Amino acid sequence: MENKWFLSKIRDEFRGGKINLEKTHKLLEKLDIQCNYVHVKSIFKDNDRLKQGRITIEEFRSIYRIITHREEIVEIFNTYSGNRKLLFEKNLVQFLIQEQYILDMNHTIAFEIIQKYEPIEEVKRAHQMSFEGFIRYMGSSECLIFKPDCRRVYQDMTHPLNDYFISSSHNTYLISDQLLGPSDLWGYVSALVKGCRCLEIDCWDGSQNEPVVYHGYTLTSKLLFKTVIQAIHKYAFLALKFKILVKNKKIGTLKETRERKGSNKHGQVEECEEIYQAVEDEIEGSEALVSSENNPGKEIETISRGGLPLFKKRKVKVALALSDLVIYTKAEKFRSFQHSRLYQQFNESSSIGESEARKLLKLKAHEFVLHTTRFITRIYPKATRTDSSNFNPQEFWNIGCQMVALNFQTPGLPMDLQNGKFLDNGSSGYLLKPQFLRDNKTQFNPNKPPKQSDPVTLTIRLISGTQLPPSSHSSSNKADTLVILELFGVPNDQTKQQTRVIKRNAFSPRWNETFTFIIQVPELALMRFVVESQGLIAGNEFLGQYTLPVLSMNKGYRRVPLFSKLGESLEPASLFVYIWYVR
């Protein structure tokens, strides 16, 4: 039956005789088989017996079987097929319940899967599934490792803003380095398309009364403010609540803002006081704020151990119309947790440099967590990252920081974690923080083992890979492949394990190795699958990766899609795994 169906699908292509490589690739795609051209080329070459660059119908059948009839999938199919030729509807139901953990499974769902993926009409009409249908189902989006429920906005979106992690970018207008690089609208467009919800617009006076956006006091190029706003208008609402919050310095109180509503503020500029840091936040040993509540006429200062003032007041000019747009996110300089407890208002938020934040995390982690249960806190890269490199955002998510701002233009591990974390909740850019990071009486401290832990035991059987990117050092489709499983979360959960190396095989390496992780705080944990080619001299070569939240993992036989260093899909390259976890 399968033979008859297969010949009927391809016979017309061979009426003129043999076909070349390009037609072979197109015919495979016509049969709904995704193929990497590099792998097809190599397999074509191996099966072109006369080495004429053209193959017969039988040679094509051989290529098709090599690509589709993966031994590990055949084994699963044969386990549930009584005759090793067909799955009856009841067999498929059994597989979906026992192996894929679809607990609300019924015959209607199984019937729909057969109708969608079975290519042989007479098999489909009999409510059965051939191996051809099974391989198409197992390679579909329904068998991805990422839970389908997490692909939509499913979390409660009515909490106060400080209860969410918010996808945030740093110096969004830059697309390379921080000192000399170009400013470009693409920075805003690409960040918004990636689900970024917090954009940075450094706005300065320009010529002819046109405000401009650039990295002030550097040689980066300039963008017109109005073109930035137009780009944001075009791309901002591909997802979200059709609202924009403006974070900026503010003149006066909310009451005064309300009283000015409707008045003409065009051209009006007023001065407001700003607390600023006189010394970079890299200085070690800064101490708490010296309070001046009994001496209101004096300048507020914080003194470092070296006697250098860290905080001072200065006058800055702000356009009144811009100031009045600031309601929920008034920018205030962070001075200390104690000062925030005493004086910070609900609508005030602070930005803290990564070095100062890391110091606070080490010394006062629990206080930091309590602070972020009440106030929106943004973490940004230190000034010395002139190459636009990024820090690891995980350590600041661990203490509940809502806006952990990264240079979106710079690929690598930090952006992999960023993209992986914000896959959840429909890629909306907002994630409801775990309860222990929202409760203002929380005892949670990421640096200490949790007192009331509900750990997850996660087991991953890494079975195989398919059509992995070949090594750049290979002249064909080869690579010495290995997979690293990296767990990110609170310090006690961070670990990595790796497979053995499969030599000279990027097309269909099989590891069949099992790894177990005991995760104390699964709500914050991310799993990163990294595929590398072993290099003995220059080190391992990165081939692809995929990152996702541990609690967004599907159980059962799952496909792990892979992405390049730049975050581009490498389909059909993927890993084949079996996932199991208990709580």
Secondary structure by P-SEA (a helix, b strand, c coil): caaaaaaaacccccccccccaaaaaaaaaaacccccaaaaaaaaaaacccccccccaaaaaaaaaaacccaaaaaaaaaaccccccccaaaaaaaaaaccccccccaaaaaaaaacccccaaaaaaccccaaaaaaaaaccccccccccccccccccccccccccccccccccccccccbbbbcaaaaaaaaaacccbbbbbcccccccbbbbccccccbbbbcaaaaaaaaaaccccccccbbbbbccccccaaaaaaacccccccbbbbbbbbbbccccccccccccccccccccbbbbbbccccccccbbbbbbbcaaaaaacccbbbbbbccaaaaaccccccbbbbbcaaaaaaaaaccaaaaaaaaacbbbbbbbcccccccccccaaaaaaacccccccccccccaaaaaaaaaaccccccccccccccccccccccccccccccccccbbbbbccccccccccccccccccbbbbbbbbbccccccbbbbbccccccccccccbbbbbbbccccccbbbbbbbbccccccccccccbbbbbcccccccbbbbbbbcccccccccbbbbbbbbbcc
